[in-house]
Amino acid sequence: MDEAAAERSIKQVIVIRRDLRMRRGKEIAQGAHAATAWLRQRVLQGLTAAGTVDRLELSEVERTWLEQSNRKVTVKVGSEDELMAVYQQALRAELEVHLITDGGLTEFGGVPTRTCLAIGPGYDDRIDPVTGDLELY
């Protein structure tokens, strides 16, 4: 890693919908799903029929984040529209982003519901333009 990249801070931002009034445990579980979705995707891409991972491809920023900081910031939005606006902005910025839709089995009356998303891991200076104005949870 070059010296300039080594000095850039890395984080993951979890964006939670507060309008749903999820039970605390449900909210934590949804955030955990979002936080691990990127790694789950990488592991499943390298999974063999025998259940082992024969390769795991990580970007430099992902590897650095795993090895050094694992820093997360949680912010909140007040509606599905706000969540989807952040999601679309993250996609346009070409950030690692994963939207979580709960199946509705324990809450939401059986209706699949978008609950949260995770952006990153990525460099702060790339994520902040998307999430920097959101209120901390």
DARAPE-V915462 format. One record per residue. PSI is psi in degrees with one decimal (none if undefined). Layout:
BEGIN
PSI  PSI
END
This chain:
BEGIN
136.8  165.0  -40.2  -42.7  -34.8  -26.3  -11.6  132.9  146.2  142.2  174.2  138.4  127.5  127.4  117.9  135.7  119.7  -15.8  -18.4  -19.1  47.2  150.0  151.4  -46.4  -38.6  -43.4  -43.3  -43.8  -42.0  -42.6  -38.3  -39.5  -45.6  -45.1  -32.0  -2.7  -40.1  -40.8  -38.1  -43.8  -44.7  -43.4  -46.3  -30.9  -29.2  6.8  132.2  170.0  -26.5  -4.8  12.5  161.9  116.9  -14.6  148.4  108.0  116.8  143.7  167.2  -41.6  -38.9  -44.7  -44.7  -43.8  -45.0  -41.3  -29.1  -47.8  -50.0  28.6  134.8  146.6  135.3  129.4  170.1  152.8  163.8  5.8  166.0  -38.1  -43.1  -42.4  -45.5  -31.2  -42.3  -43.5  -49.0  -39.5  -41.2  -40.7  -44.9  -32.8  0.3  42.3  157.1  117.9  137.3  121.0  132.6  127.4  115.5  143.9  -13.8  16.7  -34.1  -21.8  169.7  19.7  34.3  4.3  122.2  133.3  131.4  119.9  -35.3  177.8  164.2  138.6  128.2  -175.0  144.7  172.0  138.0  -44.6  -12.3  -31.9  -38.5  -37.3  -22.5  -39.9  -5.7  -25.2  -4.0  147.1  136.9  146.4  none
END
